[in-house]
Structure formats: structure tokens, C-alpha cells
Amino acid sequence: MNKRIGGRLAALLLLVVAHTAYAQDEDLLKQLGPDTAKKEYVKNAFKSSRVINNHSMEFIGKGVMDVRILHRFGTIQNGFEDLFGLDEANTRFGFDYGVGKSLTIGIGRSNVNKELDGFIKYRPIWQSKGPGGFPFSVVLITGMTVRTQDFPEPKDAYEFKHRLAFFQEVIIGRKFSEGLSLQLNPIFLHRNLVPGAEDDNNTWALGMGGRVKLSKRTAFVLDYTPILAGRQEGTKDPIAMGFDFETGGHVFQLHFTNAIGMNERAFLTTTTDDFWKGEIRFGFNLSRVFTLSKKK
């Protein structure tokens, strides 16, 4: 009997020890689980939702309004004659709103051709680390422009559809480190009206953008968009380079570019200056964000 009782007690003791060890391991896994299994999304690939001319892979926050003022002066090659282009000015005012963390809508108005533009920007794939992470982000953009400036005579030869242009864009980008982000963005543009009968209504381009972080609040940015097909006669590839400066809720961007237009239709089909021949325009982009809805 003593042996039986002793055996039963030993078995019971082993069960208690095993259960205690299992419970401790389970508690340890619960403590470690959230940190080791959590997916971490990569943020701040760019300081702004634009590289310079092109959209960037970055998004503004949910419930945030981004008020954007884009400014382009004249070419600097005439020197003091027109104060290095400062006598000439073209602007675009824009309002972008973060519907969600990966969904932004925006509208804008440029004085060139008195053109309105709008877009929808969506991120189906967000670069992330950890289980189920993805090595790069994919962003989809669709938009359109509307010319509101009067057409030349005879005006009755034009219809409303002739004022419209449409574009679709895909951004594939990656933040390689805290100091370097790169992206490619193929763009398709369709214009309902072109200047000449031999001009192509469809234009294909490949945007290339990059950001090199220089300090906590400054970065060098490069934006280049070669035209692959459907080039408008007499135009050049738009290129821009400059610096981002972040000051609180502002992102102030100083840059040099050969593009006068500030939406996709404009800078893809109306850039006639040659950057490499010194036909360069100084400009700035100013971004100010306002939180319109509080986080829950």
C-alpha cells in the first residue's frame, strides 16, 4: 500500500510540476508574443506626399488636411534682366485629405491654363517588417485635369470633353534605411485634345524619385521623369532636385526644375526647357498640415 500511495503521490507531483512549467511557458510566450509577432509598418520614407513634381510613396495621416502651395519662377538664365526668373511666377494651390492611413484624395488649381486637377491615391501594399512583412510599398493613383481657360477661336469647335485629361500611376518604392528611400512610378496619361493631328493622345512615362536624409529635419530629393512613348513634340524630360526642410507642421521644399507645370498633364506634356542647357527654374513647395478629426 505504501508503495502504491508513494507511486500515486509521485505521479501527482509530476503532473503538478508539468502543469506549473507549462503555465510559466505560456505566460512567457504571452509576454514575448506581442513584441515578436507584431508587424511593423515602415514610415517616413519621404518627408512629404510629393517628391517634387511626382507623388511619393508617403501618405498623410487619417483625418489630416494638407494645404499645399507650389510655386515656379521663370528660368534663371537671363540673370538680373528678370531677377533670375523672379519676375515671373506660376502657382498651384492644393488641398489633400487623408481619408485613411492608406487612402488620400486631393484637388488643386493651377494658374497655367486655369486648370483644375484631382486625384485618388491608395496603398494596397505597405512596406513592413516582421511576420507577413513586405519589402516594398505599392501605391495606386488615378486622377484627371480640367482646363477652364477659354479655347481660341472658333470656340464652337470645342466641346467639354476636350478640356479633360486623365492619368493612372503606380508607385513601387522602398525605404532602404533611415537615410535612403527610392521609388519608381510608371505613369500613363491620356489627353482628349492634343495640339496637332499627328500628336499622340497617350503618353507613357517612368518617374524616378529618391530621398537622401541629411539631418533630422533636412533631406536631398531628386525627381526625374523620362518620357517613354507619346512625347509631345518639342518637349523635354522633366527633372527636379532640391532640399526638404521640416519645421513642425510645415515641410518647406526648395528646388530647381525645368518644368513649369505642376500636375501630371502639365509637366509631362508642356516641359519645353532643357535642364542640362541651363534652362532651369527656381521654385518652392510649401506643405502645411492640419488635423481635422481626432484619433479615436
C-alpha positions as protocol buffer text, in pm:
chain_id: "A"
residue {
  index: 1
  type: MET
  ca { x: 0 y: 0 z: 0 }
}
residue {
  index: 2
  type: ASN
  ca { x: 280 y: 237 z: 87 }
}
residue {
  index: 3
  type: LYS
  ca { x: 442 y: 176 z: -249 }
}
residue {
  index: 4
  type: ARG
  ca { x: 111 y: 237 z: -428 }
}
residue {
  index: 5
  type: ILE
  ca { x: 50 y: 554 z: -232 }
}
residue {
  index: 6
  type: GLY
  ca { x: 407 y: 666 z: -292 }
}
residue {
  index: 7
  type: GLY
  ca { x: 372 y: 600 z: -666 }
}
residue {
  index: 8
  type: ARG
  ca { x: 47 y: 791 z: -687 }
}
residue {
  index: 9
  type: LEU
  ca { x: 197 y: 1083 z: -497 }
}
residue {
  index: 10
  type: ALA
  ca { x: 499 y: 1084 z: -728 }
}
residue {
  index: 11
  type: ALA
  ca { x: 274 y: 1082 z: -1036 }
}
residue {
  index: 12
  type: LEU
  ca { x: 63 y: 1362 z: -891 }
}
residue {
  index: 13
  type: LEU
  ca { x: 376 y: 1561 z: -813 }
}
residue {
  index: 14
  type: LEU
  ca { x: 498 y: 1519 z: -1172 }
}
residue {
  index: 15
  type: LEU
  ca { x: 164 y: 1639 z: -1307 }
}
residue {
  index: 16
  type: VAL
  ca { x: 176 y: 1945 z: -1081 }
}
residue {
  index: 17
  type: VAL
  ca { x: 533 y: 2025 z: -1187 }
}
residue {
  index: 18
  type: ALA
  ca { x: 450 y: 1975 z: -1556 }
}
residue {
  index: 19
  type: HIS
  ca { x: 140 y: 2193 z: -1531 }
}
residue {
  index: 20
  type: THR
  ca { x: 333 y: 2466 z: -1348 }
}
residue {
  index: 21
  type: ALA
  ca { x: 610 y: 2460 z: -1608 }
}
residue {
  index: 22
  type: TYR
  ca { x: 356 y: 2472 z: -1894 }
}
residue {
  index: 23
  type: ALA
  ca { x: 174 y: 2765 z: -1732 }
}
residue {
  index: 24
  type: GLN
  ca { x: 504 y: 2952 z: -1687 }
}
residue {
  index: 25
  type: ASP
  ca { x: 600 y: 2887 z: -2050 }
}
residue {
  index: 26
  type: GLU
  ca { x: 256 y: 3003 z: -2165 }
}
residue {
  index: 27
  type: ASP
  ca { x: 285 y: 3323 z: -1960 }
}
residue {
  index: 28
  type: LEU
  ca { x: 631 y: 3382 z: -2107 }
}
residue {
  index: 29
  type: LEU
  ca { x: 503 y: 3335 z: -2461 }
}
residue {
  index: 30
  type: LYS
  ca { x: 221 y: 3579 z: -2391 }
}
residue {
  index: 31
  type: GLN
  ca { x: 477 y: 3833 z: -2275 }
}
residue {
  index: 32
  type: LEU
  ca { x: 703 y: 3780 z: -2573 }
}
residue {
  index: 33
  type: GLY
  ca { x: 431 y: 3727 z: -2837 }
}
residue {
  index: 34
  type: PRO
  ca { x: 312 y: 4085 z: -2897 }
}
residue {
  index: 35
  type: ASP
  ca { x: 666 y: 4212 z: -2945 }
}
residue {
  index: 36
  type: THR
  ca { x: 799 y: 3928 z: -3158 }
}
residue {
  index: 37
  type: ALA
  ca { x: 490 y: 3864 z: -3371 }
}
residue {
  index: 38
  type: LYS
  ca { x: 375 y: 4221 z: -3437 }
}
residue {
  index: 39
  type: LYS
  ca { x: 402 y: 4354 z: -3793 }
}
residue {
  index: 40
  type: GLU
  ca { x: 580 y: 4691 z: -3807 }
}
residue {
  index: 41
  type: TYR
  ca { x: 493 y: 4927 z: -4093 }
}
residue {
  index: 42
  type: VAL
  ca { x: 772 y: 5142 z: -4238 }
}
residue {
  index: 43
  type: LYS
  ca { x: 701 y: 5515 z: -4217 }
}
residue {
  index: 44
  type: ASN
  ca { x: 866 y: 5844 z: -4319 }
}
residue {
  index: 45
  type: ALA
  ca { x: 1012 y: 5717 z: -4645 }
}
residue {
  index: 46
  type: PHE
  ca { x: 973 y: 6078 z: -4767 }
}
residue {
  index: 47
  type: LYS
  ca { x: 908 y: 6395 z: -4571 }
}
residue {
  index: 48
  type: SER
  ca { x: 615 y: 6484 z: -4797 }
}
residue {
  index: 49
  type: SER
  ca { x: 348 y: 6311 z: -5004 }
}
residue {
  index: 50
  type: ARG
  ca { x: 528 y: 6455 z: -5310 }
}
residue {
  index: 51
  type: VAL
  ca { x: 888 y: 6401 z: -5418 }
}
residue {
  index: 52
  type: ILE
  ca { x: 886 y: 6733 z: -5604 }
}
residue {
  index: 53
  type: ASN
  ca { x: 671 y: 6707 z: -5917 }
}
residue {
  index: 54
  type: ASN
  ca { x: 561 y: 6346 z: -5872 }
}
residue {
  index: 55
  type: HIS
  ca { x: 365 y: 6186 z: -5590 }
}
residue {
  index: 56
  type: SER
  ca { x: 579 y: 6000 z: -5338 }
}
residue {
  index: 57
  type: MET
  ca { x: 506 y: 5666 z: -5170 }
}
residue {
  index: 58
  type: GLU
  ca { x: 436 y: 5857 z: -4847 }
}
residue {
  index: 59
  type: PHE
  ca { x: 83 y: 5931 z: -4719 }
}
residue {
  index: 60
  type: ILE
  ca { x: -59 y: 6194 z: -4489 }
}
residue {
  index: 61
  type: GLY
  ca { x: -237 y: 6076 z: -4174 }
}
residue {
  index: 62
  type: LYS
  ca { x: -603 y: 5986 z: -4140 }
}
residue {
  index: 63
  type: GLY
  ca { x: -817 y: 6293 z: -4076 }
}
residue {
  index: 64
  type: VAL
  ca { x: -535 y: 6528 z: -4178 }
}
residue {
  index: 65
  type: MET
  ca { x: -567 y: 6811 z: -4432 }
}
residue {
  index: 66
  type: ASP
  ca { x: -250 y: 6902 z: -4623 }
}
residue {
  index: 67
  type: VAL
  ca { x: -266 y: 7253 z: -4768 }
}
residue {
  index: 68
  type: ARG
  ca { x: -7 y: 7280 z: -5044 }
}
residue {
  index: 69
  type: ILE
  ca { x: 126 y: 7590 z: -5223 }
}
residue {
  index: 70
  type: LEU
  ca { x: 350 y: 7517 z: -5522 }
}
residue {
  index: 71
  type: HIS
  ca { x: 544 y: 7797 z: -5686 }
}
residue {
  index: 72
  type: ARG
  ca { x: 758 y: 7809 z: -6002 }
}
residue {
  index: 73
  type: PHE
  ca { x: 951 y: 8116 z: -6116 }
}
residue {
  index: 74
  type: GLY
  ca { x: 1095 y: 8186 z: -6459 }
}
residue {
  index: 75
  type: THR
  ca { x: 1426 y: 8050 z: -6591 }
}
residue {
  index: 76
  type: ILE
  ca { x: 1738 y: 8180 z: -6421 }
}
residue {
  index: 77
  type: GLN
  ca { x: 1949 y: 8209 z: -6737 }
}
residue {
  index: 78
  type: ASN
  ca { x: 1862 y: 8576 z: -6806 }
}
residue {
  index: 79
  type: GLY
  ca { x: 2027 y: 8685 z: -6483 }
}
residue {
  index: 80
  type: PHE
  ca { x: 1944 y: 9030 z: -6347 }
}
residue {
  index: 81
  type: GLU
  ca { x: 1734 y: 9114 z: -6654 }
}
residue {
  index: 82
  type: ASP
  ca { x: 1435 y: 8945 z: -6490 }
}
residue {
  index: 83
  type: LEU
  ca { x: 1598 y: 8895 z: -6148 }
}
residue {
  index: 84
  type: PHE
  ca { x: 1691 y: 8534 z: -6222 }
}
residue {
  index: 85
  type: GLY
  ca { x: 1332 y: 8448 z: -6311 }
}
residue {
  index: 86
  type: LEU
  ca { x: 1171 y: 8600 z: -6001 }
}
residue {
  index: 87
  type: ASP
  ca { x: 975 y: 8846 z: -6219 }
}
residue {
  index: 88
  type: GLU
  ca { x: 771 y: 8552 z: -6348 }
}
residue {
  index: 89
  type: ALA
  ca { x: 555 y: 8335 z: -6124 }
}
residue {
  index: 90
  type: ASN
  ca { x: 325 y: 8035 z: -6167 }
}
residue {
  index: 91
  type: THR
  ca { x: 138 y: 7873 z: -5880 }
}
residue {
  index: 92
  type: ARG
  ca { x: -78 y: 7579 z: -5781 }
}
residue {
  index: 93
  type: PHE
  ca { x: -293 y: 7565 z: -5467 }
}
residue {
  index: 94
  type: GLY
  ca { x: -391 y: 7221 z: -5348 }
}
residue {
  index: 95
  type: PHE
  ca { x: -584 y: 7050 z: -5069 }
}
residue {
  index: 96
  type: ASP
  ca { x: -511 y: 6685 z: -4988 }
}
residue {
  index: 97
  type: TYR
  ca { x: -711 y: 6495 z: -4728 }
}
residue {
  index: 98
  type: GLY
  ca { x: -627 y: 6168 z: -4554 }
}
residue {
  index: 99
  type: VAL
  ca { x: -943 y: 5958 z: -4567 }
}
residue {
  index: 100
  type: GLY
  ca { x: -749 y: 5667 z: -4414 }
}
residue {
  index: 101
  type: LYS
  ca { x: -391 y: 5569 z: -4343 }
}
residue {
  index: 102
  type: SER
  ca { x: -363 y: 5433 z: -4697 }
}
residue {
  index: 103
  type: LEU
  ca { x: -620 y: 5647 z: -4880 }
}
residue {
  index: 104
  type: THR
  ca { x: -581 y: 6013 z: -4978 }
}
residue {
  index: 105
  type: ILE
  ca { x: -789 y: 6236 z: -5204 }
}
residue {
  index: 106
  type: GLY
  ca { x: -688 y: 6576 z: -5334 }
}
residue {
  index: 107
  type: ILE
  ca { x: -782 y: 6871 z: -5553 }
}
residue {
  index: 108
  type: GLY
  ca { x: -582 y: 7162 z: -5688 }
}
residue {
  index: 109
  type: ARG
  ca { x: -588 y: 7461 z: -5917 }
}
residue {
  index: 110
  type: SER
  ca { x: -304 y: 7596 z: -6134 }
}
residue {
  index: 111
  type: ASN
  ca { x: -290 y: 7935 z: -6300 }
}
residue {
  index: 112
  type: VAL
  ca { x: -140 y: 7779 z: -6614 }
}
residue {
  index: 113
  type: ASN
  ca { x: -442 y: 7720 z: -6841 }
}
residue {
  index: 114
  type: LYS
  ca { x: -651 y: 7790 z: -6527 }
}
residue {
  index: 115
  type: GLU
  ca { x: -650 y: 7415 z: -6478 }
}
residue {
  index: 116
  type: LEU
  ca { x: -825 y: 7214 z: -6206 }
}
residue {
  index: 117
  type: ASP
  ca { x: -695 y: 6872 z: -6105 }
}
residue {
  index: 118
  type: GLY
  ca { x: -800 y: 6595 z: -5871 }
}
residue {
  index: 119
  type: PHE
  ca { x: -670 y: 6254 z: -5767 }
}
residue {
  index: 120
  type: ILE
  ca { x: -732 y: 5945 z: -5554 }
}
residue {
  index: 121
  type: LYS
  ca { x: -427 y: 5776 z: -5400 }
}
residue {
  index: 122
  type: TYR
  ca { x: -445 y: 5428 z: -5247 }
}
residue {
  index: 123
  type: ARG
  ca { x: -182 y: 5199 z: -5093 }
}
residue {
  index: 124
  type: PRO
  ca { x: -274 y: 4827 z: -5123 }
}
residue {
  index: 125
  type: ILE
  ca { x: 72 y: 4712 z: -5008 }
}
residue {
  index: 126
  type: TRP
  ca { x: 266 y: 4884 z: -4729 }
}
residue {
  index: 127
  type: GLN
  ca { x: 631 y: 4806 z: -4667 }
}
residue {
  index: 128
  type: SER
  ca { x: 660 y: 4633 z: -4332 }
}
residue {
  index: 129
  type: LYS
  ca { x: 882 y: 4425 z: -4107 }
}
residue {
  index: 130
  type: GLY
  ca { x: 807 y: 4114 z: -3905 }
}
residue {
  index: 131
  type: PRO
  ca { x: 580 y: 3815 z: -3982 }
}
residue {
  index: 132
  type: GLY
  ca { x: 397 y: 3863 z: -4311 }
}
residue {
  index: 133
  type: GLY
  ca { x: 603 y: 4174 z: -4386 }
}
residue {
  index: 134
  type: PHE
  ca { x: 660 y: 4303 z: -4740 }
}
residue {
  index: 135
  type: PRO
  ca { x: 989 y: 4451 z: -4868 }
}
residue {
  index: 136
  type: PHE
  ca { x: 837 y: 4748 z: -5054 }
}
residue {
  index: 137
  type: SER
  ca { x: 523 y: 4958 z: -5088 }
}
residue {
  index: 138
  type: VAL
  ca { x: 285 y: 4968 z: -5383 }
}
residue {
  index: 139
  type: VAL
  ca { x: 69 y: 5276 z: -5437 }
}
residue {
  index: 140
  type: LEU
  ca { x: -205 y: 5328 z: -5699 }
}
residue {
  index: 141
  type: ILE
  ca { x: -310 y: 5674 z: -5819 }
}
residue {
  index: 142
  type: THR
  ca { x: -579 y: 5785 z: -6060 }
}
residue {
  index: 143
  type: GLY
  ca { x: -665 y: 6142 z: -6146 }
}
residue {
  index: 144
  type: MET
  ca { x: -786 y: 6392 z: -6400 }
}
residue {
  index: 145
  type: THR
  ca { x: -741 y: 6755 z: -6505 }
}
residue {
  index: 146
  type: VAL
  ca { x: -992 y: 7007 z: -6639 }
}
residue {
  index: 147
  type: ARG
  ca { x: -890 y: 7311 z: -6836 }
}
residue {
  index: 148
  type: THR
  ca { x: -1111 y: 7610 z: -6751 }
}
residue {
  index: 149
  type: GLN
  ca { x: -933 y: 7869 z: -6969 }
}
residue {
  index: 150
  type: ASP
  ca { x: -1118 y: 7974 z: -7283 }
}
residue {
  index: 151
  type: PHE
  ca { x: -1029 y: 7798 z: -7605 }
}
residue {
  index: 152
  type: PRO
  ca { x: -909 y: 8001 z: -7904 }
}
residue {
  index: 153
  type: GLU
  ca { x: -1146 y: 8085 z: -8186 }
}
residue {
  index: 154
  type: PRO
  ca { x: -1355 y: 7927 z: -8321 }
}
residue {
  index: 155
  type: LYS
  ca { x: -1477 y: 7832 z: -7974 }
}
residue {
  index: 156
  type: ASP
  ca { x: -1777 y: 7638 z: -8103 }
}
residue {
  index: 157
  type: ALA
  ca { x: -1537 y: 7379 z: -8246 }
}
residue {
  index: 158
  type: TYR
  ca { x: -1462 y: 7255 z: -7893 }
}
residue {
  index: 159
  type: GLU
  ca { x: -1668 y: 7050 z: -7650 }
}
residue {
  index: 160
  type: PHE
  ca { x: -1635 y: 6998 z: -7274 }
}
residue {
  index: 161
  type: LYS
  ca { x: -1463 y: 6664 z: -7329 }
}
residue {
  index: 162
  type: HIS
  ca { x: -1176 y: 6848 z: -7496 }
}
residue {
  index: 163
  type: ARG
  ca { x: -1095 y: 7009 z: -7161 }
}
residue {
  index: 164
  type: LEU
  ca { x: -1025 y: 6676 z: -6993 }
}
residue {
  index: 165
  type: ALA
  ca { x: -713 y: 6466 z: -6941 }
}
residue {
  index: 166
  type: PHE
  ca { x: -673 y: 6151 z: -6731 }
}
residue {
  index: 167
  type: PHE
  ca { x: -378 y: 5975 z: -6572 }
}
residue {
  index: 168
  type: GLN
  ca { x: -307 y: 5647 z: -6394 }
}
residue {
  index: 169
  type: GLU
  ca { x: 6 y: 5579 z: -6195 }
}
residue {
  index: 170
  type: VAL
  ca { x: 170 y: 5301 z: -5996 }
}
residue {
  index: 171
  type: ILE
  ca { x: 440 y: 5373 z: -5737 }
}
residue {
  index: 172
  type: ILE
  ca { x: 676 y: 5098 z: -5629 }
}
residue {
  index: 173
  type: GLY
  ca { x: 904 y: 5221 z: -5353 }
}
residue {
  index: 174
  type: ARG
  ca { x: 1124 y: 5111 z: -5069 }
}
residue {
  index: 175
  type: LYS
  ca { x: 1281 y: 5277 z: -4769 }
}
residue {
  index: 176
  type: PHE
  ca { x: 1619 y: 5104 z: -4762 }
}
residue {
  index: 177
  type: SER
  ca { x: 1739 y: 5275 z: -4445 }
}
residue {
  index: 178
  type: GLU
  ca { x: 1678 y: 5585 z: -4236 }
}
residue {
  index: 179
  type: GLY
  ca { x: 1893 y: 5772 z: -4484 }
}
residue {
  index: 180
  type: LEU
  ca { x: 1779 y: 5640 z: -4822 }
}
residue {
  index: 181
  type: SER
  ca { x: 1443 y: 5592 z: -4998 }
}
residue {
  index: 182
  type: LEU
  ca { x: 1391 y: 5517 z: -5368 }
}
residue {
  index: 183
  type: GLN
  ca { x: 1086 y: 5470 z: -5588 }
}
residue {
  index: 184
  type: LEU
  ca { x: 975 y: 5406 z: -5947 }
}
residue {
  index: 185
  type: ASN
  ca { x: 639 y: 5530 z: -6073 }
}
residue {
  index: 186
  type: PRO
  ca { x: 518 y: 5435 z: -6423 }
}
residue {
  index: 187
  type: ILE
  ca { x: 259 y: 5686 z: -6548 }
}
residue {
  index: 188
  type: PHE
  ca { x: 0 y: 5665 z: -6824 }
}
residue {
  index: 189
  type: LEU
  ca { x: -157 y: 5992 z: -6942 }
}
residue {
  index: 190
  type: HIS
  ca { x: -444 y: 6033 z: -7186 }
}
residue {
  index: 191
  type: ARG
  ca { x: -543 y: 6373 z: -7330 }
}
residue {
  index: 192
  type: ASN
  ca { x: -876 y: 6409 z: -7508 }
}
residue {
  index: 193
  type: LEU
  ca { x: -736 y: 6703 z: -7704 }
}
residue {
  index: 194
  type: VAL
  ca { x: -383 y: 6740 z: -7844 }
}
residue {
  index: 195
  type: PRO
  ca { x: -231 y: 7037 z: -8030 }
}
residue {
  index: 196
  type: GLY
  ca { x: -192 y: 6868 z: -8369 }
}
residue {
  index: 197
  type: ALA
  ca { x: -345 y: 6584 z: -8568 }
}
residue {
  index: 198
  type: GLU
  ca { x: -16 y: 6393 z: -8561 }
}
residue {
  index: 199
  type: ASP
  ca { x: 29 y: 6425 z: -8184 }
}
residue {
  index: 200
  type: ASP
  ca { x: -39 y: 6120 z: -7969 }
}
residue {
  index: 201
  type: ASN
  ca { x: -325 y: 6134 z: -7720 }
}
residue {
  index: 202
  type: ASN
  ca { x: -147 y: 5881 z: -7497 }
}
residue {
  index: 203
  type: THR
  ca { x: 181 y: 5943 z: -7314 }
}
residue {
  index: 204
  type: TRP
  ca { x: 383 y: 5688 z: -7116 }
}
residue {
  index: 205
  type: ALA
  ca { x: 650 y: 5793 z: -6867 }
}
residue {
  index: 206
  type: LEU
  ca { x: 860 y: 5641 z: -6591 }
}
residue {
  index: 207
  type: GLY
  ca { x: 911 y: 5855 z: -6283 }
}
residue {
  index: 208
  type: MET
  ca { x: 1217 y: 5802 z: -6065 }
}
residue {
  index: 209
  type: GLY
  ca { x: 1239 y: 5955 z: -5721 }
}
residue {
  index: 210
  type: GLY
  ca { x: 1484 y: 5944 z: -5436 }
}
residue {
  index: 211
  type: ARG
  ca { x: 1546 y: 6092 z: -5094 }
}
residue {
  index: 212
  type: VAL
  ca { x: 1874 y: 6111 z: -4903 }
}
residue {
  index: 213
  type: LYS
  ca { x: 1841 y: 6219 z: -4542 }
}
residue {
  index: 214
  type: LEU
  ca { x: 2099 y: 6481 z: -4444 }
}
residue {
  index: 215
  type: SER
  ca { x: 1988 y: 6552 z: -4088 }
}
residue {
  index: 216
  type: LYS
  ca { x: 1686 y: 6503 z: -3863 }
}
residue {
  index: 217
  type: ARG
  ca { x: 1493 y: 6778 z: -4043 }
}
residue {
  index: 218
  type: THR
  ca { x: 1658 y: 6811 z: -4386 }
}
residue {
  index: 219
  type: ALA
  ca { x: 1686 y: 6587 z: -4690 }
}
residue {
  index: 220
  type: PHE
  ca { x: 1804 y: 6599 z: -5052 }
}
residue {
  index: 221
  type: VAL
  ca { x: 1541 y: 6490 z: -5308 }
}
residue {
  index: 222
  type: LEU
  ca { x: 1565 y: 6406 z: -5678 }
}
residue {
  index: 223
  type: ASP
  ca { x: 1272 y: 6368 z: -5917 }
}
residue {
  index: 224
  type: TYR
  ca { x: 1324 y: 6260 z: -6281 }
}
residue {
  index: 225
  type: THR
  ca { x: 1054 y: 6151 z: -6528 }
}
residue {
  index: 226
  type: PRO
  ca { x: 1173 y: 6038 z: -6872 }
}
residue {
  index: 227
  type: ILE
  ca { x: 904 y: 6012 z: -7142 }
}
residue {
  index: 228
  type: LEU
  ca { x: 896 y: 5661 z: -7285 }
}
residue {
  index: 229
  type: ALA
  ca { x: 632 y: 5699 z: -7560 }
}
residue {
  index: 230
  type: GLY
  ca { x: 387 y: 5955 z: -7692 }
}
residue {
  index: 231
  type: ARG
  ca { x: 617 y: 6252 z: -7637 }
}
residue {
  index: 232
  type: GLN
  ca { x: 466 y: 6589 z: -7720 }
}
residue {
  index: 233
  type: GLU
  ca { x: 679 y: 6742 z: -7997 }
}
residue {
  index: 234
  type: GLY
  ca { x: 938 y: 6990 z: -7871 }
}
residue {
  index: 235
  type: THR
  ca { x: 923 y: 6883 z: -7506 }
}
residue {
  index: 236
  type: LYS
  ca { x: 1196 y: 6758 z: -7271 }
}
residue {
  index: 237
  type: ASP
  ca { x: 1202 y: 6515 z: -6982 }
}
residue {
  index: 238
  type: PRO
  ca { x: 1103 y: 6690 z: -6658 }
}
residue {
  index: 239
  type: ILE
  ca { x: 1368 y: 6682 z: -6387 }
}
residue {
  index: 240
  type: ALA
  ca { x: 1385 y: 6845 z: -6045 }
}
residue {
  index: 241
  type: MET
  ca { x: 1622 y: 6841 z: -5750 }
}
residue {
  index: 242
  type: GLY
  ca { x: 1617 y: 7022 z: -5420 }
}
residue {
  index: 243
  type: PHE
  ca { x: 1601 y: 7012 z: -5042 }
}
residue {
  index: 244
  type: ASP
  ca { x: 1326 y: 6939 z: -4791 }
}
residue {
  index: 245
  type: PHE
  ca { x: 1316 y: 7133 z: -4464 }
}
residue {
  index: 246
  type: GLU
  ca { x: 1077 y: 7017 z: -4192 }
}
residue {
  index: 247
  type: THR
  ca { x: 970 y: 7270 z: -3929 }
}
residue {
  index: 248
  type: GLY
  ca { x: 692 y: 7145 z: -3706 }
}
residue {
  index: 249
  type: GLY
  ca { x: 376 y: 7108 z: -3915 }
}
residue {
  index: 250
  type: HIS
  ca { x: 546 y: 7257 z: -4222 }
}
residue {
  index: 251
  type: VAL
  ca { x: 753 y: 7095 z: -4493 }
}
residue {
  index: 252
  type: PHE
  ca { x: 932 y: 7363 z: -4696 }
}
residue {
  index: 253
  type: GLN
  ca { x: 1093 y: 7246 z: -5018 }
}
residue {
  index: 254
  type: LEU
  ca { x: 1337 y: 7449 z: -5226 }
}
residue {
  index: 255
  type: HIS
  ca { x: 1420 y: 7309 z: -5567 }
}
residue {
  index: 256
  type: PHE
  ca { x: 1538 y: 7366 z: -5924 }
}
residue {
  index: 257
  type: THR
  ca { x: 1345 y: 7225 z: -6219 }
}
residue {
  index: 258
  type: ASN
  ca { x: 1285 y: 7268 z: -6591 }
}
residue {
  index: 259
  type: ALA
  ca { x: 909 y: 7208 z: -6554 }
}
residue {
  index: 260
  type: ILE
  ca { x: 662 y: 7491 z: -6536 }
}
residue {
  index: 261
  type: GLY
  ca { x: 356 y: 7267 z: -6494 }
}
residue {
  index: 262
  type: MET
  ca { x: 256 y: 7133 z: -6152 }
}
residue {
  index: 263
  type: ASN
  ca { x: 20 y: 6849 z: -6237 }
}
residue {
  index: 264
  type: GLU
  ca { x: 78 y: 6531 z: -6437 }
}
residue {
  index: 265
  type: ARG
  ca { x: -69 y: 6655 z: -6764 }
}
residue {
  index: 266
  type: ALA
  ca { x: 127 y: 6977 z: -6745 }
}
residue {
  index: 267
  type: PHE
  ca { x: 476 y: 6860 z: -6654 }
}
residue {
  index: 268
  type: LEU
  ca { x: 461 y: 6554 z: -6882 }
}
residue {
  index: 269
  type: THR
  ca { x: 349 y: 6738 z: -7198 }
}
residue {
  index: 270
  type: THR
  ca { x: 448 y: 7106 z: -7163 }
}
residue {
  index: 271
  type: THR
  ca { x: 807 y: 7095 z: -7033 }
}
residue {
  index: 272
  type: THR
  ca { x: 1000 y: 7265 z: -7314 }
}
residue {
  index: 273
  type: ASP
  ca { x: 1308 y: 7386 z: -7123 }
}
residue {
  index: 274
  type: ASP
  ca { x: 1631 y: 7184 z: -7128 }
}
residue {
  index: 275
  type: PHE
  ca { x: 1762 y: 7140 z: -6775 }
}
residue {
  index: 276
  type: TRP
  ca { x: 2114 y: 7048 z: -6895 }
}
residue {
  index: 277
  type: LYS
  ca { x: 2141 y: 7369 z: -7101 }
}
residue {
  index: 278
  type: GLY
  ca { x: 2075 y: 7587 z: -6800 }
}
residue {
  index: 279
  type: GLU
  ca { x: 1705 y: 7645 z: -6869 }
}
residue {
  index: 280
  type: ILE
  ca { x: 1627 y: 7599 z: -6503 }
}
residue {
  index: 281
  type: ARG
  ca { x: 1354 y: 7743 z: -6284 }
}
residue {
  index: 282
  type: PHE
  ca { x: 1382 y: 7805 z: -5913 }
}
residue {
  index: 283
  type: GLY
  ca { x: 1075 y: 7708 z: -5715 }
}
residue {
  index: 284
  type: PHE
  ca { x: 938 y: 7604 z: -5379 }
}
residue {
  index: 285
  type: ASN
  ca { x: 667 y: 7377 z: -5242 }
}
residue {
  index: 286
  type: LEU
  ca { x: 510 y: 7460 z: -4908 }
}
residue {
  index: 287
  type: SER
  ca { x: 309 y: 7199 z: -4719 }
}
residue {
  index: 288
  type: ARG
  ca { x: 112 y: 7273 z: -4401 }
}
residue {
  index: 289
  type: VAL
  ca { x: -91 y: 7000 z: -4233 }
}
residue {
  index: 290
  type: PHE
  ca { x: -399 y: 7045 z: -4013 }
}
residue {
  index: 291
  type: THR
  ca { x: -563 y: 6769 z: -3810 }
}
residue {
  index: 292
  type: LEU
  ca { x: -937 y: 6792 z: -3875 }
}
residue {
  index: 293
  type: SER
  ca { x: -1053 y: 6482 z: -3689 }
}
residue {
  index: 294
  type: LYS
  ca { x: -918 y: 6343 z: -3364 }
}
residue {
  index: 295
  type: LYS
  ca { x: -792 y: 5987 z: -3338 }
}
residue {
  index: 296
  type: LYS
  ca { x: -1026 y: 5752 z: -3155 }
}
